[in-house]
């Protein structure tokens, strides 16, 4: 899978995460093992895709094919990882969640337009 496809797929995941966040069904207890297992199963493929995306994106940045800084790529991965958990556990205020969501979209869109 190329970087463009990975980025498009991650954008779809990002929209799905936002829907999950807005449905707002946090667990009654943060120690709920069943809920944790369900979240782990749902997010594992996204974490794996995100790790591959970061590698490919950093390589593309290194080759100067896109107008991004390596730190932007790493921060985007970290922000998306935060959203993965916050979407299910609803640990963050809506304003902060949306700021992270928009900054990730911004980098994804920048990457896609440069490619």
C-alpha positions in Angstrom: 0.0 0.0 0.0 1.4 3.4 -1.0 1.6 6.5 1.2 -1.4 8.1 -0.6 -3.6 5.1 0.1 -2.5 4.9 3.7 -3.2 8.5 4.2 -6.7 8.2 2.7 -7.4 5.2 4.9 -6.3 7.0 8.0 -8.5 9.9 7.1 -11.5 7.5 7.0 -10.5 6.1 10.4 -10.2 9.7 11.7 -13.8 10.4 10.7 -15.0 7.1 12.2 -13.2 8.0 15.5 -14.9 11.4 15.5 -18.3 9.7 15.2 -17.4 7.3 18.0 -16.4 10.3 20.2 -19.6 12.2 19.4 -21.7 9.1 20.2 -20.1 9.5 23.6 -20.4 6.1 25.2 -17.5 6.0 27.7 -17.1 2.9 29.9 -18.7 3.1 33.4 -15.4 2.1 34.8 -12.0 2.8 33.3 -11.0 -0.6 34.6 -13.6 -2.4 32.6 -11.6 -5.3 31.0 -14.2 -6.2 28.3 -14.4 -2.6 27.1 -10.6 -2.4 27.1 -10.4 -5.6 25.0 -13.0 -4.3 22.5 -11.1 -1.0 22.2 -7.8 -2.9 21.7 -9.3 -5.1 19.0 -10.8 -2.1 17.1 -7.7 0.1 17.3 -4.9 -2.4 16.7 -5.2 -2.3 12.9 -5.2 1.5 13.0 -2.1 1.6 15.2 -0.3 -0.7 12.8 -1.4 1.3 9.8 -0.3 4.5 11.6 3.2 3.0 12.3 3.6 2.1 8.6 2.3 5.5 7.5 4.8 7.3 9.7 7.7 5.2 8.2 6.6 5.9 4.7 5.9 9.6 5.4 9.2 10.2 7.0 11.0 8.5 4.1 9.0 10.7 1.7 9.9 13.8 3.7 13.6 12.8 3.7 13.5 12.5 -0.1 12.0 16.0 -0.1 8.9 14.9 -2.1 6.6 16.7 0.2 6.7 20.0 2.0 6.5 18.8 5.5 8.9 18.6 8.4 9.7 15.2 10.1 8.4 16.6 13.4 5.0 17.3 11.8 4.8 13.6 10.8 5.8 12.3 14.2 3.4 14.7 16.0 0.6 13.7 13.7 1.1 10.0 14.6 1.2 10.9 18.3 -2.0 13.0 18.0 -3.8 10.3 16.2 -2.8 7.8 18.9 -4.2 10.2 21.5 -7.5 10.4 19.5 -7.7 6.6 19.3 -8.0 6.4 23.0 -9.9 9.6 23.6 -12.5 8.5 21.1 -13.5 5.6 23.2 -12.7 6.7 26.7 -13.9 10.3 26.2 -11.2 11.7 28.5 -10.8 15.1 26.8 -13.0 18.2 26.3 -14.6 18.5 22.9 -12.6 21.7 22.0 -9.3 19.9 22.5 -10.5 16.8 20.7 -11.5 18.9 17.7 -8.2 20.8 17.7 -6.3 17.5 17.5 -8.7 16.2 14.8 -8.3 19.4 12.7 -4.5 19.4 13.0 -4.3 15.7 11.9 -6.6 16.4 9.0 -4.5 19.4 8.0 -1.3 17.3 7.8 -3.1 14.5 5.9 -4.5 17.0 3.4 -1.1 18.7 3.0 0.5 15.4 2.4 -2.1 14.4 -0.2 -1.9 17.7 -2.0 1.9 17.5 -2.2 1.8 13.9 -3.5 
